[in-house]
Amino acid sequence: MVPSRRHLQHALRALTVLLLTFAVALLPAGAAQASTGPSSGWNDYTCKPSASHPRPVVLVHGTLGNSVDNWLGLAPYLVRRGYCVFSLDYGQLPGVPFFHGLGPVAESARQLDTYVDKVLGATGAAEVDIVGHSQGGMMPRQYLRFHGGAAKVNALVAIAPSNHGTTLSGLTKLLPYFPGAAEFLSEKTPALTDQAVGSPFLQKLNEGGDTVPGVRYHVIATKYDQVVTPWRSAFLSGPNVTNVLIQDKCALDFSEHVTIGLMDRVTFHEVANALDPARATRTTCASVFG
């Protein structure tokens, strides 16, 4: 039976509430601040990469995230381990503060291109490593494939990325029943429709293979992901790809889509391994103490 317009309106409202719930979860209490960069050791443009960590790390937030709140856990974790760490805001919409990553993904990739050049210029490094969460793990692939990023990036570490789109647990499948709904979302929040399974954007991004030569890819997924669904769609195929289900490292890790990027120290340990595989140590449940 085709849902009534009233039922479809309720479903769209549920989708909106779901997205805003995840957005609010990314904002810690009292975090009503402009995302202009923190003072906890990252976004320090005087930082010079060391011989042991010669590449600066660029952190790329997810949909409805920003350069500060998405990284309050991981950025200090990496700084303490000797990395020069930077984070950008991208995909801003006019009149929408704090919640970014909503603009067209292709345009966001151009913003990342500009930002990487800024970081390379400031640090004197030849390449960066990118760590991204959710859309921030998928969007850099657009940069690598279409904007020359492969020459400037050594590795892409993607946490719960929307690499092959998402059904948002099936909610996006309801959109065809809403006359004008997909057009409304595309106009108001293009990044959401770009990340839907089968979107023209993702078809173009993934045609011909998931990867580009010369870049290492490390994907970290959680089977409890309720945003990127099904969770296996996060994984990539191709050369130089490592796919990790975090529950294979720690069966007691119940992190879902938001917490795996925001505060999961088992994931943080796996990220550190991916950034420096020559010094990697085994990721286990005990990594929360590392």
URLINJO-V818423 format. One record per residue. N is the residue number from 1. PHI is phi as a letter, one per 40 degrees, with the letter a starting at -180 (999 if undefined). Layout:
BEGIN
n=N phi=PHI
n=N phi=PHI
END
This chain:
BEGIN
n=1 phi=999
n=2 phi=c
n=3 phi=c
n=4 phi=c
n=5 phi=d
n=6 phi=c
n=7 phi=c
n=8 phi=c
n=9 phi=c
n=10 phi=c
n=11 phi=c
n=12 phi=c
n=13 phi=c
n=14 phi=c
n=15 phi=c
n=16 phi=c
n=17 phi=c
n=18 phi=c
n=19 phi=c
n=20 phi=c
n=21 phi=c
n=22 phi=c
n=23 phi=c
n=24 phi=c
n=25 phi=c
n=26 phi=c
n=27 phi=b
n=28 phi=c
n=29 phi=d
n=30 phi=g
n=31 phi=c
n=32 phi=c
n=33 phi=b
n=34 phi=c
n=35 phi=c
n=36 phi=b
n=37 phi=h
n=38 phi=c
n=39 phi=b
n=40 phi=c
n=41 phi=h
n=42 phi=b
n=43 phi=f
n=44 phi=c
n=45 phi=c
n=46 phi=c
n=47 phi=c
n=48 phi=b
n=49 phi=d
n=50 phi=c
n=51 phi=c
n=52 phi=c
n=53 phi=b
n=54 phi=c
n=55 phi=b
n=56 phi=c
n=57 phi=b
n=58 phi=b
n=59 phi=c
n=60 phi=b
n=61 phi=c
n=62 phi=c
n=63 phi=d
n=64 phi=g
n=65 phi=c
n=66 phi=a
n=67 phi=c
n=68 phi=b
n=69 phi=c
n=70 phi=c
n=71 phi=b
n=72 phi=c
n=73 phi=c
n=74 phi=c
n=75 phi=d
n=76 phi=c
n=77 phi=d
n=78 phi=c
n=79 phi=d
n=80 phi=c
n=81 phi=c
n=82 phi=g
n=83 phi=c
n=84 phi=c
n=85 phi=b
n=86 phi=b
n=87 phi=a
n=88 phi=b
n=89 phi=b
n=90 phi=a
n=91 phi=g
n=92 phi=c
n=93 phi=b
n=94 phi=d
n=95 phi=g
n=96 phi=b
n=97 phi=c
n=98 phi=g
n=99 phi=c
n=100 phi=b
n=101 phi=g
n=102 phi=b
n=103 phi=c
n=104 phi=d
n=105 phi=c
n=106 phi=c
n=107 phi=c
n=108 phi=c
n=109 phi=c
n=110 phi=c
n=111 phi=c
n=112 phi=c
n=113 phi=d
n=114 phi=c
n=115 phi=c
n=116 phi=c
n=117 phi=c
n=118 phi=c
n=119 phi=c
n=120 phi=c
n=121 phi=c
n=122 phi=c
n=123 phi=c
n=124 phi=g
n=125 phi=c
n=126 phi=c
n=127 phi=a
n=128 phi=b
n=129 phi=b
n=130 phi=b
n=131 phi=b
n=132 phi=b
n=133 phi=b
n=134 phi=g
n=135 phi=d
n=136 phi=c
n=137 phi=c
n=138 phi=c
n=139 phi=d
n=140 phi=d
n=141 phi=c
n=142 phi=c
n=143 phi=c
n=144 phi=c
n=145 phi=c
n=146 phi=b
n=147 phi=b
n=148 phi=g
n=149 phi=c
n=150 phi=c
n=151 phi=c
n=152 phi=b
n=153 phi=b
n=154 phi=c
n=155 phi=a
n=156 phi=b
n=157 phi=b
n=158 phi=b
n=159 phi=b
n=160 phi=f
n=161 phi=c
n=162 phi=c
n=163 phi=c
n=164 phi=b
n=165 phi=g
n=166 phi=a
n=167 phi=c
n=168 phi=f
n=169 phi=f
n=170 phi=g
n=171 phi=c
n=172 phi=c
n=173 phi=c
n=174 phi=c
n=175 phi=d
n=176 phi=c
n=177 phi=c
n=178 phi=b
n=179 phi=d
n=180 phi=g
n=181 phi=c
n=182 phi=c
n=183 phi=c
n=184 phi=c
n=185 phi=c
n=186 phi=c
n=187 phi=c
n=188 phi=c
n=189 phi=a
n=190 phi=d
n=191 phi=c
n=192 phi=c
n=193 phi=c
n=194 phi=c
n=195 phi=c
n=196 phi=c
n=197 phi=d
n=198 phi=g
n=199 phi=c
n=200 phi=d
n=201 phi=d
n=202 phi=c
n=203 phi=c
n=204 phi=c
n=205 phi=c
n=206 phi=c
n=207 phi=c
n=208 phi=g
n=209 phi=h
n=210 phi=c
n=211 phi=b
n=212 phi=b
n=213 phi=c
n=214 phi=g
n=215 phi=b
n=216 phi=c
n=217 phi=b
n=218 phi=b
n=219 phi=b
n=220 phi=b
n=221 phi=b
n=222 phi=b
n=223 phi=c
n=224 phi=c
n=225 phi=c
n=226 phi=b
n=227 phi=b
n=228 phi=c
n=229 phi=b
n=230 phi=c
n=231 phi=c
n=232 phi=c
n=233 phi=c
n=234 phi=c
n=235 phi=c
n=236 phi=b
n=237 phi=b
n=238 phi=h
n=239 phi=c
n=240 phi=g
n=241 phi=b
n=242 phi=b
n=243 phi=b
n=244 phi=b
n=245 phi=c
n=246 phi=c
n=247 phi=c
n=248 phi=c
n=249 phi=c
n=250 phi=a
n=251 phi=c
n=252 phi=c
n=253 phi=c
n=254 phi=b
n=255 phi=d
n=256 phi=b
n=257 phi=c
n=258 phi=c
n=259 phi=c
n=260 phi=c
n=261 phi=c
n=262 phi=c
n=263 phi=a
n=264 phi=c
n=265 phi=c
n=266 phi=c
n=267 phi=c
n=268 phi=d
n=269 phi=c
n=270 phi=c
n=271 phi=c
n=272 phi=d
n=273 phi=c
n=274 phi=c
n=275 phi=c
n=276 phi=b
n=277 phi=c
n=278 phi=c
n=279 phi=b
n=280 phi=c
n=281 phi=b
n=282 phi=c
n=283 phi=c
n=284 phi=a
n=285 phi=c
n=286 phi=c
n=287 phi=c
n=288 phi=c
n=289 phi=c
n=290 phi=c
END
